[in-house]
Amino acid sequence: MEIILSGNIKSLSGSLGRGFGYFIVRRLDVNKKPCFISQRSRYSVPKDGHLRFILACAVLAKIGLHIKDIRVSVRELNEAIEEATGYRIYTLDYEEGKILDAKQVLTLKKAYYL
């Protein structure tokens, strides 16, 4: 998942809170431009940690103070949902290469009671 920062933030890294098992790191993309992505901790990660982290970033993007938007693939979101709940959203499987933004993630959260 890529995290797009709002205009008033130059850098953001670290944990969003305890219990997610994921954190934000700064990397360079193929054009040597900094980008911010989520990374799984090498320590224990709760089974719903990935999904909760994606949803927390989407909510922060809705607020817009630090995070402007997120870009998460349908595949990553479905894997997080399956890890947390044991089921997949099969209608999303047909859109394998699609990238979702924060608004779309929050719409799915509401529609599927995530």
Wavefront OBJ file of the C-alpha trace (Angstrom):
o trace
v 0.000 0.000 0.000
v 1.255 3.426 -0.910
v 0.545 6.367 1.386
v 0.257 9.790 -0.240
v 1.051 12.615 2.155
v -0.892 15.856 2.336
v 0.749 19.038 1.080
v 1.809 20.283 4.505
v 3.756 17.097 5.387
v 7.176 16.285 3.920
v 7.811 12.975 5.657
v 5.966 10.436 7.778
v 7.322 7.196 9.148
v 6.776 4.847 12.029
v 3.798 3.260 13.711
v 0.241 4.564 13.692
v -0.360 2.899 17.038
v 0.066 -0.324 18.932
v -1.430 -3.570 17.767
v -1.386 -3.143 13.985
v 1.862 -4.950 13.258
v 2.465 -2.573 10.342
v 4.302 0.704 10.057
v 5.052 3.402 7.481
v 8.469 3.571 5.810
v 10.041 5.927 3.291
v 11.419 4.375 0.117
v 12.620 5.646 -3.243
v 10.565 4.718 -6.280
v 12.051 3.803 -9.673
v 12.522 7.519 -10.487
v 14.436 8.062 -7.208
v 11.490 10.045 -5.833
v 10.565 9.414 -2.186
v 7.375 7.480 -1.551
v 5.805 6.109 1.624
v 4.560 2.553 1.943
v 3.275 0.202 4.599
v 5.533 -2.548 5.850
v 4.749 -5.619 7.906
v 6.611 -5.953 11.179
v 8.895 -8.935 11.596
v 7.440 -9.450 15.051
v 3.976 -10.708 15.895
v 1.144 -9.300 13.803
v -2.487 -9.793 14.845
v -4.579 -11.600 12.237
v -6.666 -8.462 11.660
v -3.702 -6.060 11.876
v -3.228 -5.595 8.128
v -6.898 -4.803 7.508
v -7.079 -2.467 10.507
v -3.944 -0.643 9.295
v -5.401 -0.147 5.800
v -8.683 1.107 7.279
v -6.865 3.418 9.720
v -4.881 4.958 6.858
v -8.103 5.388 4.842
v -9.752 7.188 7.772
v -6.688 9.423 8.185
v -6.875 10.200 4.463
v -10.519 11.171 4.861
v -9.505 13.599 7.604
v -6.720 14.867 5.343
v -4.412 16.382 7.926
v -1.337 14.178 7.411
v -2.382 11.649 4.783
v -3.971 12.881 1.558
v -4.831 9.480 0.078
v -3.802 5.835 -0.117
v -3.305 3.490 -3.046
v -3.968 -0.152 -2.253
v -4.337 -2.973 -4.744
v -7.488 -5.075 -4.783
v -5.272 -8.098 -4.234
v -3.673 -6.667 -1.069
v -7.038 -5.577 0.317
v -8.577 -8.988 -0.363
v -5.626 -10.735 1.294
v -6.016 -8.497 4.356
v -9.762 -9.204 4.509
v -9.203 -12.946 4.152
v -6.500 -12.934 6.836
v -8.772 -11.055 9.256
v -12.138 -12.666 8.553
v -11.520 -15.899 6.682
v -13.506 -14.843 3.603
v -12.848 -12.900 0.413
v -14.871 -10.351 -1.489
v -15.146 -12.425 -4.654
v -16.578 -9.616 -6.771
v -13.254 -7.826 -6.332
v -11.353 -10.814 -7.746
v -12.490 -9.800 -11.223
v -10.643 -6.495 -10.824
v -7.264 -8.048 -9.962
v -5.010 -5.230 -11.232
v -7.204 -2.409 -9.939
v -5.891 0.118 -7.425
v -8.279 1.527 -4.821
v -8.089 4.902 -3.095
v -9.143 5.782 0.466
v -12.688 6.716 -0.507
v -13.226 3.388 -2.280
v -11.785 1.459 0.678
v -14.146 3.234 3.093
v -17.093 2.531 0.766
v -16.193 -1.183 0.807
v -15.807 -1.060 4.591
v -19.335 0.265 4.913
v -20.814 -2.098 2.304
v -19.232 -5.253 3.763
v -19.259 -4.280 7.464
v -15.478 -4.567 7.811
l 1 2 3 4 5 6 7 8 9 10 11 12 13 14 15 16 17 18 19 20 21 22 23 24 25 26 27 28 29 30 31 32 33 34 35 36 37 38 39 40 41 42 43 44 45 46 47 48 49 50 51 52 53 54 55 56 57 58 59 60 61 62 63 64 65 66 67 68 69 70 71 72 73 74 75 76 77 78 79 80 81 82 83 84 85 86 87 88 89 90 91 92 93 94 95 96 97 98 99 100 101 102 103 104 105 106 107 108 109 110 111 112 113 114
